[in-house]
Amino acid sequence: MTRFEIGDDEFLLDGKPFRIISGALHYFRVHPAQWRDRIRSARLMGLNTIETYVPWNVHEPRPGEFTETGPDGRFDLIAFLRIVEDEGMRAIVRPGPYICAEWDGGGLPGWLLRDRTIRPRSSDPRFLEPATRYLSWVLGLVAPLQVDRGGPVILVQVENEYGAYGDDPHYLQVLTDTTRGAGITVPLTTVDQPSSTMIRDGSLPGLHKTASFGSQSRERLALLRREQPTGPLMCSEFWCGWFDDWGAHHHTTSTAAAAAELDEILSAGASVNIYMFHGGTNFGFTNGANDKGTYHPIVTSYDYDAPLDEAGRPTEKFWAFRDVIAKYADVPDAASDEPRRSPAFDAALRPGPGLLESAGAVSAWVEHAELPSMDDAGRNGGFLAYRTQLTGPDRPGVLSFDDVRDRAVVFLDGVRLGVLSRELHERALTLPRSHGELLVLVEDQGRVDYGPRIGEHKGLIGPARLDGEPLLRWQTLDVDADRLAAQVDASPAATSTSASPRFHLAEFTLDSPADLFLDSAGWGKGNAWLNGFPLGRYWQAGPQRTLYVPAGATQAGSNRLVVLEVDTLVSASARFLPAPELGQTEF
């Protein structure tokens, strides 16, 4: 039986020193057909371990309904870990229940916090009961894949950067006991930012402390050593890049500086997990958001300026990091650094049905005595439509809400009046008259994944008022964009207008499956799907201009693209570029 243990100052594999040189690679951000390619690339860079988070919200989409694989096997953690094993590598699993990861809600399911009085990430039994139920389930799957049972898993993490959020040792103890009770026998770790308070608050005796940082490596490892006098040093999140927000610039970091920091970590004898080795993509509606006074939703690309880019191609960092690792460990023969180009072509977009007409054909409007949030209406993510009948005078009126989360397109008698944006703190709009059918289409642009606003409700937050008077008796319509996109047919009679959120359809042929880069220039805001696979959100706000289309979502022969445009589609063409365009960097 293989043993993996915490030694006096090193990790031990069967009693011999083992330095972890790991890279973060999230199975849920990579098409399953490309898992092996990404893992193999990690090995070729010199890594010996793959680390992944596990997002609770994709494995328990509804209370008590667990899925091991998700749609088309996209969330099959066990299959992913088996490939890690096949490629001769070890694995680190970080199951949460909270993961951050710039992922929707930090991985917490939307249904979990419909009761607004529940305190997430705490000893509140209304949180702990479903959290421990989930952990018992998912770790029951992982347990047979531990190294002491012949599998690849050498470490399992408890919670995630908890010291930056809370200081509830009872909560951490329950999670630890649940983890052990699920059959996890390998060492358990915690991770926190290099602050003495955070490291202390975020861990317990018996859990191995690690740190997260991207610079000043020697100083931060020294702080970790002061807080934990024995055991191996480990930076379990070495930030070598960063993520992007809509409306901002594309983040990049210095390759030379990142390689120098990695060298400092390894020269200090520490283990490391590079965050990210390969970022991947926030497919569909899975991106998270941050709000520290201003709401910032995260873009679809999670390229992260990582050693392996969003399409799985080695970058300058790949080669620089490989050179550093080669000073401390054997590395295999390198992969080719030949640049890969994707097919470039155009395909005509044809207008299809309207979004709300499509939703109304499969769902019914539901009555509410008062304005509900999206959560109250049972919608987790994506879109929800609201409507009410105004009976005021034939003069302008001011429509206002307590809050808008996150983007509301307002119509009166079918005429688009404008947008209320959370990013701009917009909550009110002047109507040209105070009577008619008021319809509001609200988009959840990503749940906050870090900080005190985790778990907040989405949608229109009431009360709603017209000239200061409450608006009651609302209706909501569930808008399941993924389901509707799968049913789209081109409608020759349909006409595309800027006032009508509408689906559009294109078809094209490929000689063989291929990575593609879909250009969203000339489009406003919306989502796209290829052969039913959710590519994610696009937005003219940038910085991201192209959507990555994984080869695994394409096929030889005919391919079907569906685009949902919520704002204005200027170009009725689907254009594919030979390389990604992720936007302007900061000078």
Rosetta blueprint (number, residue, H / E / L):
1 M L
2 T L
3 R L
4 F E
5 E E
6 I E
7 G L
8 D L
9 D L
10 E L
11 F E
12 L E
13 L E
14 D L
15 G L
16 K E
17 P E
18 F E
19 R L
20 I L
21 I E
22 S E
23 G E
24 A E
25 L E
26 H L
27 Y H
28 F H
29 R H
30 V L
31 H L
32 P H
33 A H
34 Q H
35 W H
36 R H
37 D H
38 R H
39 I H
40 R H
41 S H
42 A H
43 R H
44 L H
45 M H
46 G L
47 L L
48 N L
49 T E
50 I E
51 E E
52 T E
53 Y E
54 V L
55 P L
56 W H
57 N H
58 V H
59 H H
60 E L
61 P L
62 R E
63 P L
64 G L
65 E E
66 F L
67 T L
68 E L
69 T L
70 G L
71 P H
72 D H
73 G H
74 R L
75 F L
76 D L
77 L H
78 I H
79 A H
80 F H
81 L H
82 R H
83 I H
84 V H
85 E H
86 D H
87 E L
88 G L
89 M L
90 R E
91 A E
92 I E
93 V E
94 R E
95 P L
96 G L
97 P L
98 Y L
99 I L
100 C L
101 A L
102 E L
103 W E
104 D H
105 G H
106 G H
107 G H
108 L L
109 P L
110 G H
111 W H
112 L H
113 L H
114 R L
115 D L
116 R L
117 T L
118 I L
119 R L
120 P L
121 R L
122 S L
123 S L
124 D L
125 P H
126 R H
127 F H
128 L H
129 E H
130 P H
131 A H
132 T H
133 R H
134 Y H
135 L H
136 S H
137 W H
138 V H
139 L H
140 G H
141 L H
142 V H
143 A H
144 P H
145 L H
146 Q E
147 V H
148 D H
149 R H
150 G L
151 G L
152 P L
153 V E
154 I E
155 L E
156 V E
157 Q E
158 V L
159 E L
160 N L
161 E L
162 Y H
163 G H
164 A H
165 Y L
166 G L
167 D L
168 D L
169 P H
170 H H
171 Y H
172 L H
173 Q H
174 V H
175 L H
176 T H
177 D H
178 T H
179 T H
180 R H
181 G H
182 A L
183 G L
184 I L
185 T L
186 V L
187 P L
188 L E
189 T E
190 T E
191 V E
192 D E
193 Q L
194 P L
195 S L
196 S H
197 T H
198 M H
199 I H
200 R H
201 D H
202 G L
203 S L
204 L L
205 P L
206 G L
207 L L
208 H E
209 K E
210 T E
211 A E
212 S E
213 F E
214 G L
215 S L
216 Q L
217 S H
218 R H
219 E H
220 R H
221 L H
222 A H
223 L H
224 L H
225 R H
226 R H
227 E H
228 Q L
229 P L
230 T L
231 G L
232 P L
233 L L
234 M E
235 C E
236 S E
237 E E
238 F E
239 W E
240 C L
241 G L
242 W L
243 F L
244 D L
245 D E
246 W L
247 G L
248 A L
249 H L
250 H E
251 H L
252 T L
253 T L
254 S L
255 T H
256 A H
257 A H
258 A H
259 A H
260 A H
261 E H
262 L H
263 D H
264 E H
265 I H
266 L H
267 S H
268 A L
269 G L
270 A L
271 S E
272 V E
273 N E
274 I E
275 Y E
276 M E
277 F E
278 H E
279 G L
280 G L
281 T E
282 N L
283 F L
284 G L
285 F L
286 T L
287 N E
288 G L
289 A E
290 N E
291 D E
292 K L
293 G L
294 T L
295 Y E
296 H E
297 P E
298 I E
299 V L
300 T L
301 S E
302 Y L
303 D L
304 Y L
305 D L
306 A L
307 P L
308 L E
309 D L
310 E L
311 A L
312 G L
313 R L
314 P E
315 T L
316 E H
317 K H
318 F H
319 W H
320 A H
321 F H
322 R H
323 D H
324 V H
325 I H
326 A L
327 K L
328 Y L
329 A L
330 D L
331 V L
332 P L
333 D L
334 A L
335 A L
336 S L
337 D L
338 E L
339 P L
340 R L
341 R L
342 S L
343 P L
344 A L
345 F E
346 D E
347 A E
348 A E
349 L L
350 R E
351 P E
352 G E
353 P E
354 G E
355 L H
356 L H
357 E H
358 S H
359 A H
360 G H
361 A H
362 V H
363 S L
364 A L
365 W L
366 V E
367 E E
368 H E
369 A L
370 E L
371 L L
372 P L
373 S L
374 M L
375 D L
376 D L
377 A L
378 G L
379 R L
380 N L
381 G L
382 G E
383 F E
384 L E
385 A E
386 Y E
387 R E
388 T E
389 Q E
390 L E
391 T E
392 G L
393 P L
394 D L
395 R L
396 P L
397 G E
398 V E
399 L E
400 S E
401 F E
402 D E
403 D E
404 V E
405 R E
406 D L
407 R E
408 A E
409 V E
410 V E
411 F E
412 L E
413 D L
414 G L
415 V E
416 R E
417 L E
418 G E
419 V E
420 L E
421 S E
422 R L
423 E L
424 L L
425 H L
426 E L
427 R L
428 A E
429 L E
430 T E
431 L E
432 P L
433 R L
434 S L
435 H E
436 G E
437 E E
438 L E
439 L E
440 V E
441 L E
442 V E
443 E E
444 D E
445 Q L
446 G L
447 R L
448 V E
449 D L
450 Y L
451 G L
452 P L
453 R L
454 I L
455 G L
456 E L
457 H L
458 K L
459 G E
460 L E
461 I E
462 G E
463 P E
464 A E
465 R E
466 L E
467 D L
468 G L
469 E E
470 P E
471 L L
472 L L
473 R L
474 W E
475 Q E
476 T E
477 L E
478 D E
479 V E
480 D L
481 A H
482 D H
483 R H
484 L H
485 A H
486 A H
487 Q L
488 V L
489 D L
490 A L
491 S L
492 P L
493 A L
494 A L
495 T L
496 S L
497 T L
498 S L
499 A L
500 S L
501 P L
502 R E
503 F E
504 H E
505 L E
506 A E
507 E E
508 F E
509 T E
510 L E
511 D L
512 S L
513 P L
514 A L
515 D L
516 L E
517 F E
518 L E
519 D E
520 S L
521 A L
522 G L
523 W L
524 G L
525 K E
526 G E
527 N E
528 A E
529 W E
530 L E
531 N L
532 G L
533 F E
534 P E
535 L E
536 G E
537 R E
538 Y E
539 W E
540 Q L
541 A L
542 G L
543 P L
544 Q L
545 R L
546 T E
547 L E
548 Y E
549 V E
550 P L
551 A H
552 G H
553 A H
554 T L
555 Q L
556 A L
557 G E
558 S E
559 N E
560 R E
561 L E
562 V E
563 V E
564 L E
565 E E
566 V L
567 D L
568 T L
569 L L
570 V L
571 S L
572 A L
573 S E
574 A E
575 R E
576 F E
577 L E
578 P L
579 A L
580 P L
581 E L
582 L L
583 G L
584 Q L
585 T E
586 E L
587 F L
